[in-house]
Amino acid sequence: MTEQHYSSPADRANVTSEPEEVEKVNDLLDGFDVAMVTTVDSDSAEGRLTSRPLSTQEAREDGVVLFLVRGSSAIAKDIEANPNVNVAYSSMKAWVSLSGTAEIVEDPALVAELWSAGAEMFMDGGPEDPDNRVMRVTGETAAYWGGESLVATVVKTIKTITGRGQEKDEEGGTTVVEL
């Protein structure tokens, strides 16, 4: 058996910008809560990547995702130095990797609109605190796996990992959507 390795998921991906695929990504993003957001560590001379869990406050159309952060936080500092980010989501049904750029938005009305009981647990000072900000991620591409039933996702994942059915794997593997 020949083992195949790919340097990135896009190596064998179905790349598309079809409206139904963009809608599928939006539907998937809307179903997730916690994301791992990866930034380039602004304190690292080597460009070390740092990932942090953040709760998604809102997933908008075309891959825009909003988070609440502190303006004085390390993640805000990282984004100001380098806005390139990756937002990764995972569930039993699907995995999504959203690549794009982030910006820190100082908009008290939007902070108040997005504020929730969950934000209250992790953010200081309430929605009126001037250090509470919105981090807006604008996705450029989203790679996803699964999104159907749990069983279908497991079967496709096993096929992808084992390399079975690669010649005819039109429904499995990775789909990369340009947003």
N, C-alpha and C positions, 0 to 999 in steps of 0.2 A: 504494500500500500504506500503510495506517495503522499507525504504530508506537505501541505501547502501553507505558506505563511504570507500574510499580507502586512505591509508596513502601516496601513491605515484602513479604517473601514471603507473609505471611499474607493480603495483599489478595486473593489468588486461590487461597487454600489450601482444601483439604478439611480442616475442623477436626473432630476426632473424639476420643472417649475409649473407643472399642471395645476390648475386651480383646485381640483379635488384633493391633490396631495397636500397643498398648502392648507386646505380646510382640515384634512386629517391631522396634520401637525398641530394646528390650532386647537382641535378637539382634544388631542392627547395632552397638550400643555395645560389646558383648562382643567384636566382631571388630576393634576399633581398638586401637592402642597409644598413639600420640602425639596429644595434643590441643593446640589453641591455647586457652588459658584467658584470657579478657578480664575485667579488673577495672577499677574506677574508681580512678585513681591518687590515693592519699591525700595526696601531696605537691603536687597540682595544685589551685590555687584555681578553675580553670575546669572541673574535673571531667573531665579528659582520660582517655580510655580507654587501657589498656595491655594488650597481649597477650603471653603467654609460653608457650613450648612446655613441656608437662609430660607425663611418661609415666603412663598410666593403670595403677594397680596392680590395681584391681578395678572391674568394672561390676556392680552389683547390680540386683535387680528394681526396677521402677518408677522408673528414671532416677536412681538413686543411684550416683555415681562417686567412687572414692577415689584420692587422690594422696598422695605423700609430699612434704613441704616442710619447710623449716627454720622454727622458731617465730620466729626473729629476721629472717626474710627480708622483702623488700618486699611480696611477695604476701600474706604473713600480715598485715602491717600494713594493706594495702589492704582485706582482708576484714574485719578488725576495725572499720575505719572505715565500710565499706559492703559488706554481704554479697552484693549483687546481682552475679551473674557470668553469663558466657556461655561455654560449652565447645563448641568447633567441631572436628569431625573431617572428614577427607576421604580418599577412596581412589579408585581407578579405577572402583569399582562404586557408591559412594554418598557422600553428604554428609549430615552431621547437625549441627544447631545446637541445643544443649541450653541452655535458659535456666532459671535458678533461683537458689538462694541457697547460699552456702558457709559453712562454719564450720571453725575450726581446732580439732582434737581432740587433747588431750594424753592419749594412751593407749599407754604403752610396750608393752603386750602386743600391741596392734593393729599398731603400728609393726613389731615383730618378726615378726608373722604376714605382713605385706605385704612385708617386706624381700626383695630379690632381688639377683642379680648386677648388674642394671641400676641399681638404687638405689645399690649400692656405688660405681659409677662417678661418680655425681653428688652423693651425699650424704656429708657428713663424719661421721666418728666411729662408724660402724656403728649397728646398730639400738638399742644401749643408750645412745647419746648423748641426753641430756635435751632437746636443742634440736630433735631430729627429731620431727616431728608428722605427723598425718594431716589432710589437707584433704578434708572430706566435702562434696560438691556434691549437693544434693537438687534434681533437675530438676522444674520445674513444667510446662514444655511442651518438646516436641522437634519441630523441623521437620526433615523429611528429604526427600531427593530420591534416587531410585534404590533400590538394594538388591537388584535382580535381577542378571541377567548384565551384563557390561560393555557388550555391544552394545545391550541394551534400555535401559540407563541413558544411553548416548550418544544414542540415538534420541530418548528423552524429553527430554533436556537440549536438544538442537537444536530440537525442537518448542517447548519453553518459551521459549527465547531468541528464536526467529524469530516467535513468536506464532501459529504454524500449529496448527490443530486446537483452538483455545481453547474453542470452543463445545462440543465433544464430548470435551474432555480429562479424562475421568474417571480415567484411569490415570496421566496424566503430571502434571507440575508438582509443587507442594509439598503435602505432607501435614503438618498440624500436629496433634500428639497431646498431649492434656492428660493428664498423668501423675498 
